[in-house]
Amino acid sequence: MSPREALDTATVKAATLLGQRGVLGQLTPGAMADLVAVPGDPWADVHELEFPASVLAVARAGAGTNNIPVARLSKRGIPVFNAPGANANAVKELVMAGLFLAARNICGAWGYVRGLSGDDEAIEEAIERGKKQFVGYELPGRTLGVIGLGAIGVEVANAALGLRMKVLGYDPQITVQRAWQLSSGVEQALSLDDLFARSDMITVHVPLMDATRALVNEPRLRLMKRGGVVLNFARAPIVDEQAILAALDRGALSTYVCDFPTAAAKDHAKVVALPHLGASTGEAEENCAIMVADTLRDFLENGNVRHCVNFPEALLPRAGCCRIAIANANVPNMVGQISTMLAEAGLNISDLLNKSRGDLAYTLLDVEGTVPDEVLASIKGIDGVLSARVL
């Protein structure tokens, strides 16, 4: 099933083709749309977009949601969905390539060969003279530090073990699901400083937030073994670029491999800067699109919430009854007020699920019979209810 076909089954009135580059739905104040679908590209920034009252959900065909006004949407009871893990294999493969590029000086060696001139004999003579400057090392026995053990970090750690590297992992917030997926051969670092001090190579796989901005910085780089390598395929500001360049210039680091070229770094002899290729595979884009389409369809049709950055996960099997989905402020007696209104309308609750996440709560109620418009309007009028709909 294509992304468009999957979305069509949810009777979406207006949406962009998920994952398609260069496309972002332009919503006008008078437009009618059930959802806004944001492509995976970080340039697709919708912070300034005026979302119509009809919008029920916003989705990102990727993992990061820095380009979406999550807090503003939360206040309106609008969930923001993403696609965690859908591009994990694509990023993992690029990180593995980055390890080899750094260890074997491949980019420098390739550039050297492309700069040679003369006939075959002259080129061969130059190669024999110059190849010593590109002597590298093998990965088995080297220690890779993996910061962040989400979907991508776990795949990177497990793959590095397959290369017979020693692997240190650090993630104080690792989920049970990811812990089950992580190989037992990955050793837990006691702290970030511990990981930096023991690693030959370090790769970061954490979201960008205040706590992770400049996580790789000058004091931590000074803890690394001389000649170390840093890889950044997460977000540019997670690494203090000036500290990286200074460490490269003094020989403390041998290579910086990143997916975020800048004017200062792209031409540095010890920097391998790629044009944000982490999730740039046809398979990853399709995986993200299908994952988000399926998530949105389940939300629009059944009210279920998964892969959401601001709502709690809420999955309630559908029993064929009329369902009410309600987002509200996480305050006492909300469920009690809603239940009372339904009881007064003569509606019996056959099943109920109530979940909370921070300041937000989400409730699914299956009721016997049809919910009149005036009852739904009364529920929407409860102080603290952000959104409510009948499915």
Secondary structure, DSSP 8 states (H G I E B T S, - for coil): --HHHHHHTTT-SS---TT-TT------TT---SEEEE-SSTT---TT----TT--EEEESSS--TTS-HHHHHHTT--EE--TTTTHHHHHHHHHHHHHHHHTTHHHHHHHHHT--S-HHHHHHHHHHHGGGG----STT-EEEEE--SHHHHHHHHHHHHTT-EEEEE-TT--HHHHHHS-TTSEE-SSHHHHHHH-SEEEE----STTTTT-B-HHHHTTS-TTEEEEE-S-GGGB-HHHHHHHHHTTSEEEEEES---TTTTT-TTEEE-SS-TT-SHHHHHHHHHHHHHHHHHHHHH--B-SBSSS--B-----SSEEEEEEEES-TTHHHHHHHHHHHTT-EEEEEEEEEETTEEEEEEEEES---HHHHHHHHTSTTEEEEEE-
